[in-house]
Amino acid sequence: MKVSWEKPEGDVTCFKVKIHPSDAKKPTVKTKDGETTKVQFTGLTPGKEYKIEVTSISGKKESEKVTVSETTGAAEVVPAPVTDQALKGKVNSLTATWTKPSGDITGYLVVLTPLGKDPQEMKIDNPDETSAEFINLDAGQECTVDIIPLAGETKGEKVTIKGRTASQTSQVYNLSATSTNSTIQLTWEKPTGEDLIGYLVSYSVPGGAVTDIKINEPDTTEANIQYLVAGREYCCEISALYENHSSRKLILTQRTKPQLPTNIQVSSIKTESLTLKWERPTGDLSGYLVGYKPVSVPTVTKGERGTEEGKGAEESGEDIDAKEEEKETRRRRRRRRRRRRRRRRK
């Protein structure tokens, strides 16, 4: 607490200043001369009312006391540090996350310092916002991030975390896929990187929810996605996970194989056609491809079985087709002759 006054008229040797209650480090202060008109008391209790007495001294005589009262300010509340801090890196960005500390705070000051470069500050005025993203960074850039809680103008203890952005070459290579009716098998080549800890595989249907599969074995180079719908197209993504960042994602689309139709039947047979029917399989499909070919041409035998006429008198399928074609030619000729006769009668 600082106390000041104006010098009175006349000769003054010095001033005597007392504070009550006397819990200051030095409760009574005498000035060194009559020109000094201010003193300071330290070691007081925050938020406590005090009475101050000021007396003028001239030689051995003292004036009457002048008394004032004043209350010290409330104790400054220093915010507690944040907890559960983490740093996740992408190729050109870093995202810091943390847990809000206890007590009353008004926000945070987050400072990013890339190695060998000037720091970047981000002030957050919402105490419930517990993440900060810094963008437009260099790939593979090592950085330090300080997170400082704020209570008004008062800064709390900072927490420092280190990390780096992802390297352009840290993603997986040669991603490929094969599928069955209900599974998609992904394979890839392991990326380079000393701090590789695993992979994150994600899959979804267009416009649907994303399902993640985390693989904690860095030497694994395949993933089997199961329990899928037959004939459906899926979007598959994979990124390599490192200690403090993840790589850029590789994306491909793959469709599971459709199921086979069931209960296939020949519903009707005619001289030159037949009709098939079947039950629709489960899953997604856009149509059917029906193919057919003759398995064999039936053999026709002339004459009765076991007679000399029938023995060795088998005709090939080509002979039968030729005779049928000849019969059809004769029928067409007869029809033409009949039409000509009708025209002559008219």
C-alpha positions in Angstrom: 0.0 0.0 0.0 1.4 3.4 -1.0 0.6 6.5 1.2 1.3 10.1 0.0 0.4 13.6 1.4 1.2 17.3 0.9 3.9 19.0 3.0 2.4 21.5 5.5 3.6 25.1 6.0 6.4 25.8 8.4 9.5 23.9 9.3 9.2 20.1 9.2 12.1 17.8 10.2 10.4 14.6 9.0 7.2 12.6 9.0 6.1 9.6 11.0 3.6 7.1 9.3 2.0 4.2 11.2 -0.3 1.5 9.8 -2.9 -0.5 11.9 -3.2 -3.5 12.2 0.5 -3.7 12.3 1.1 -6.8 10.1 3.3 -5.0 7.7 7.0 -5.9 7.5 7.7 -2.4 8.9 4.5 -0.9 10.6 6.1 2.4 11.5 8.1 4.5 9.0 10.0 7.7 9.6 11.0 9.7 6.5 14.6 10.8 6.2 13.7 14.5 5.9 10.8 16.9 5.7 10.7 16.9 1.9 9.7 13.3 1.5 5.9 13.0 1.2 5.2 9.3 0.4 5.9 5.8 1.9 5.0 2.2 1.0 4.0 -0.6 3.3 4.6 -4.2 2.1 3.7 -7.7 3.4 0.0 -6.8 4.0 -2.9 -9.1 3.8 -4.9 -9.1 0.5 -8.4 -7.7 0.8 -7.9 -6.3 4.4 -8.8 -2.8 5.7 -6.0 -0.7 7.3 -5.8 2.6 9.2 -2.9 4.9 8.4 -1.7 7.7 10.7 0.6 10.5 9.4 2.3 12.9 11.9 4.6 15.9 11.2 7.7 16.2 13.3 9.6 19.4 13.9 12.5 18.9 16.3 11.1 17.1 19.3 7.5 18.2 18.8 4.8 16.3 16.9 1.7 17.5 15.2 -1.7 16.0 15.5 -2.3 12.8 13.6 -4.0 12.7 10.3 -5.8 9.4 9.8 -7.1 7.7 6.6 -8.4 4.2 6.0 -7.8 2.0 2.9 -8.3 -1.6 1.9 -5.7 -3.7 0.1 -6.7 -5.3 -3.2 -7.9 -8.9 -3.5 -5.3 -11.6 -4.0 -4.3 -12.2 -7.6 -5.6 -15.6 -8.8 -3.0 -17.4 -11.0 -4.7 -19.9 -13.3 -3.7 -23.5 -12.9 -1.8 -25.1 -15.9 -3.6 -27.1 -18.5 -3.4 -30.9 -18.6 -3.6 -33.8 -21.1 -1.8 -31.7 -23.7 -1.1 -33.3 -27.0 0.2 -32.3 -30.5 -0.9 -33.9 -33.8 0.8 -33.0 -37.0 -0.2 -33.1 -40.6 1.9 -32.3 -43.7 1.4 -28.5 -43.4 -0.3 -28.0 -40.0 -0.1 -28.8 -36.3 -3.1 -29.1 -33.9 -2.6 -28.7 -30.1 -5.2 -30.1 -27.7 -5.6 -30.0 -24.0 -8.0 -30.2 -21.0 -9.4 -27.1 -19.4 -7.8 -26.5 -15.9 -9.9 -26.0 -12.7 -10.7 -22.5 -11.5 -12.0 -19.4 -13.2 -10.2 -18.7 -16.5 -11.1 -16.4 -19.4 -9.1 -18.1 -22.2 -5.7 -19.2 -23.4 -2.6 -17.9 -25.2 -1.1 -20.5 -27.5 2.4 -19.8 -28.9 3.9 -21.8 -31.8 7.6 -21.5 -32.4 9.0 -23.3 -35.4 12.7 -24.3 -35.1 14.8 -21.4 -36.3 11.8 -19.1 -37.1 9.7 -16.4 -35.4 6.9 -17.5 -33.0 3.2 -17.3 -33.8 0.6 -16.4 -31.2 -3.0 -17.3 -31.1 -5.3 -15.9 -28.3 -8.4 -17.8 -27.5 -11.1 -15.9 -25.6 -13.3 -19.0 -24.9 -12.2 -21.1 -21.9 -14.1 -24.1 -23.2 -12.3 -24.1 -26.5 -9.4 -26.5 -25.9 -7.7 -26.9 -29.3 -5.6 -24.6 -31.6 -4.6 -25.3 -35.2 -1.6 -23.7 -36.9 -1.6 -23.9 -40.7 0.7 -23.1 -43.7 3.7 -24.7 -42.0 6.6 -26.5 -43.8 6.5 -30.3 -44.1 8.7 -32.0 -41.6 9.1 -28.8 -39.5 10.0 -29.3 -35.9 8.0 -27.0 -33.6 7.5 -26.0 -29.9 4.0 -25.1 -28.6 3.4 -23.2 -25.3 -0.1 -23.3 -23.9 -0.8 -20.5 -21.3 -4.2 -20.2 -19.4 -5.4 -16.7 -18.9 -7.6 -15.1 -16.1 -8.1 -11.6 -17.4 -4.6 -10.1 -17.7 -3.1 -12.7 -15.4 -1.1 -15.5 -17.1 -0.9 -18.9 -15.6 1.9 -21.4 -15.8 2.7 -22.4 -19.3 2.9 -26.0 -20.5 5.3 -26.8 -23.4 4.9 -29.6 -25.9 7.1 -30.5 -28.9 6.3 -32.1 -32.3 6.7 -31.8 -36.0 4.6 -31.6 -39.1 4.4 -34.8 -41.2 6.9 -35.4 -43.9 5.8 -35.5 -47.6 7.4 -39.0 -47.9 5.9 -40.6 -44.8 2.7 -42.0 -46.4 2.3 -45.6 -47.4 3.1 -46.7 -50.9 1.4 -48.8 -53.6 -2.0 -49.2 -51.9 -4.2 -51.8 -53.6 -7.3 -53.8 -52.9 -9.1 -57.1 -53.6 -12.6 -58.1 -52.6 -15.0 -60.9 -52.0 -18.7 -60.8 -51.3 -18.3 -59.5 -47.8 -14.6 -58.4 -47.4 -12.1 -56.0 -48.8 -8.4 -56.8 -48.5 -6.1 -53.8 -48.5 -2.3 -54.2 -49.0 0.4 -51.5 -49.1 4.2 -51.0 -48.8 5.6 -49.8 -45.5 6.7 -46.1 -45.5 10.0 -44.8 -44.3 10.2 -43.1 -41.0 12.0 -43.8 -37.7 9.1 -43.1 -35.4 6.4 -45.1 -37.3 4.0 -46.7 -34.8 1.2 -48.0 -36.9 -1.6 -47.2 -39.3 -5.2 -45.8 -39.3 -7.5 -47.5 -41.9 -11.0 -46.0 -42.5 -13.8 -47.1 -44.7 -17.3 -45.7 -45.5 -20.0 -45.8 -48.1 -20.7 -42.5 -50.0 -22.5 -40.2 -47.6 -22.3 -42.7 -44.7 -20.5 -42.9 -41.4 -16.8 -43.5 -41.3 -15.5 -46.6 -39.4 -11.9 -46.5 -38.2 -9.5 -49.5 -37.7 -6.3 -48.7 -35.8 -3.3 -50.9 -36.4 -0.6 -50.7 -33.8 2.0 -52.9 -35.6 4.2 -50.8 -37.9 5.4 -53.9 -39.8 1.9 -54.9 -40.8 1.2 -54.2 -44.5 -2.4 -55.4 -44.9 -5.8 -55.0 -43.5 -9.0 -57.1 -43.9 -12.2 -55.2 -43.7 -15.0 -57.6 -42.9 -18.8 -57.9 -42.7 -19.5 -55.7 -45.7 -22.6 -55.7 -48.0 -22.2 -57.6 -51.3 -22.0 -55.5 -54.4 -21.5 -52.2 -52.6 -18.9 -49.5 -53.3 -16.7 -48.4 -50.3 -14.3 -45.6 -49.9 -11.1 -46.8 -48.2 -8.4 -44.5 -46.6 -5.1 -45.2 -44.9 -2.6 -43.0 -43.2 0.6 -43.8 -41.4 0.8 -43.0 -37.7 3.9 -41.5 -36.1 4.7 -40.6 -32.5 3.6 -36.9 -32.9 1.9 -36.8 -36.3 0.1 -38.7 -39.0 0.8 -38.8 -42.7 -1.4 -37.6 -45.6 -4.2 -40.1 -46.4 -4.2 -42.4 -49.4 -7.7 -43.0 -50.8 -9.2 -45.7 -53.1 -12.6 -47.0 -53.9 -13.4 -50.7 -54.1 -16.7 -52.6 -54.7 -17.4 -55.9 -53.1 -18.4 -58.7 -55.4 -22.1 -59.3 -55.9 -23.8 -62.5 -54.6 -24.8 -65.2 -57.1 -28.5 -65.5 -57.9 -30.2 -68.5 -56.3 -32.9 -71.1 -57.3 -32.2 -70.8 -61.0 -34.9 -72.7 -63.0 -36.0 -73.2 -66.6 -39.6 -72.1 -66.5 -40.6 -72.9 -70.1 -39.1 -74.6 -73.2 -40.2 -74.1 -76.8 -38.8 -75.3 -80.1 -36.4 -72.4 -80.5 -36.4 -70.8 -77.1 -36.3 -71.3 -73.4 -37.1 -69.1 -70.4 -35.0 -68.9 -67.2 -36.0 -67.5 -63.8 -34.2 -67.0 -60.5 -34.3 -65.3 -57.1 -32.6 -62.0 -56.6 -29.5 -62.2 -54.4 -28.9 -60.1 -51.3 -26.8 -56.9 -51.5 -26.4 -54.3 -54.1 -26.5 -55.0 -57.9 -27.3 -53.1 -61.1 -28.4 -55.9 -63.3 -27.6 -59.4 -64.7 -25.5 -60.9 -67.4 -27.0 -64.0 -68.9 -24.9 -66.2 -71.2 -25.7 -69.4 -73.0 -24.2 -71.9 -75.3 -25.2 -75.4 -76.6 -23.6 -78.1 -74.6 -24.0 -80.8 -77.3 -26.1 -81.6 -80.4 -28.5 -84.6 -79.9 -28.0 -87.6 -82.1 -31.0 -88.9 -84.1 -31.1 -92.6 -85.2 -33.2 -93.7 -88.2 -35.1 -97.0 -88.0 -35.9 -99.2 -85.1 -33.3 -99.9 -82.4 -31.7 -103.3 -83.0 -32.7 -103.6 -86.8 -30.2 -103.7 -89.6 -31.8 -100.5 -90.9 -31.0 -98.6 -87.7 -27.5 -99.9 -87.3 -24.9 -97.4 -88.5 -27.6 -95.2 -89.9 -27.1 -92.3 -87.4 -27.2 -88.9 -88.8 -25.1 -86.1 -87.5 -26.5 -82.8 -86.3 -25.2 -81.0 -89.4 -27.1 -83.4 -91.6 -30.3 -82.8 -89.7 -29.9 -79.0 -89.9 -29.3 -79.2 -93.7 -32.5 -81.3 -94.2 -34.5 -78.9 -92.0 -33.2 -76.0 -94.1 -34.2 -77.7 -97.3 -37.7 -78.4 -96.0 -38.1 -74.7 -95.1 -36.9 -73.7 -98.6 -39.6 -75.9 -100.2 -42.3 -74.4 -98.0 -41.3 -70.9 -99.0 -41.5 -71.8 -102.7 -44.9 -73.3 -102.3 -46.1 -70.1 -100.5 -44.8 -68.0 -103.4 -46.6 -70.1 -106.0 -49.9 -69.9 -104.2 -49.6 -66.0 -104.0 -48.9 -65.9 -107.8 -52.1 -68.0 -108.5 -54.2 -65.7 -106.4 -53.0 -62.6 -108.3 -53.8 -64.2 -111.7 -57.4 -65.0 -110.6 -57.9 -61.4 -109.7 
